[in-house]
Amino acid sequence: MRRPAPLQLRPGLPVLPRGDREVQVGLDPRWAVRLVDLPPAEAALWSTVDATTDLTALPARAGDAGADPASVAATVDDLRRAGLTRVPPPGPGTAGPAGADARAWSLLAVDGGGDAVVARRADAVAGVVGLGPTGLGVARHLAVAGVGTLLLDDDAPVSPADVAGTHRWSDVGTPRALAAARALRDAVPGVRVDGDAEPDVVVVVEHHAADPGRAMLLMGAQVPHVPVVVRDADAIVGPVVRPGLDPCLRCLDLHRTDVDPAWPTVLRSLTSARAPAVTEVGVLAGAAAALAAAQVLALLAGTVPALCSASVELALPDLVARERRWATHPACGCVTPPGTTDAGPREA
């Protein structure tokens, strides 16, 4: 008779004793469970289990431990039906800095295949426009997470203020894209930072406000994009725009115009060459970069990012996030046909 395929707890699910008759599997409230009213011998047996234990062999060990094999087998089946187990992948797991990412996605992915999620990133192409502290932070997060190709766009020279991110003093005066490519290759030697591949997603980091012209180009090219707007004391990440599916940046400007008819005039000033410069604060840049990169990785994993139809404001001094929900604007037509009714922004 063929031996059943091995079955293991998903990585990151510790089994913790809670007394003589109870154990807890996992810590995160999204998936942690308690096994209660267990005979003491069975609770002790479960306390020996970790992510390397073959659960299909556990009932056979029950007798020697003084536990009931049928009861242990039933608990294994309960954990399988609860989605807390997986068939271990063939071969070694993900190595290097993306290994932790693979373990986390082994909990998040429906099939527990975190290594496969990370492996697919090697074929992904992400663009990053604007390579100050925030933009380079985004690019570095994506490279370390295993994204294979990064298209870098920013010809401005590295300034002393850019050293607040991951630029180096020795890069000051060097075009940001060139300095960023060098920094990314230092961090992840195998990453590709050139070429003319079509991007799967683009992160656009801008100051004061998002440029409507650039947003329209991305909409026309049907490229998903993640806007990040950095201001003097806060940053706004999102909404993630999947063209044809989510409210676009024009929707947001139309909503703002409904509230403030002078917004188009203000927007032209904010996106003109005469707009005052913004010096990106290091901790703000780091927080915004991590949040934007996480949206990209969720999109590449085939999930719906949390910031589709939403933006998050990160404000100094404490960077506590404030979420705002957005809907399509009836006058835009990017998703909702013109003339239909939809709600405006809602704060959370």
Secondary structure, 3 states (H helix, E strand, C coil): CCCCCCCEECCCCCEEECCCCCEEECCCCCCCEEECCCCHHHHHHHCCCCCCCCHHHHHHHHCCCCCCHHHHHHHHHHHHHCCCEECCCCCCCCCHHHHHHHHHHHHHCCCCCHHHHHHHHHHCEEEEECCCHHHHHHHHHHHHCCCCEEEEECCCECCHHHHHCCCCHHHCCCEHHHHHHHHHHHHCCCCECCCCCCCCEEEEEEECCCCHHHHHHHHHCCCCEEEEEECCCEEEECCEECCCCCCCHHHHHHHHHHHCCCHHHHHHHHCCCCCCCCCCCHHHHHHHHHHHHHHHHHHHCCCCCCCECEEEEEECCCCCEEEEECCCCCCCCCCCCCCCCCCCCEEC
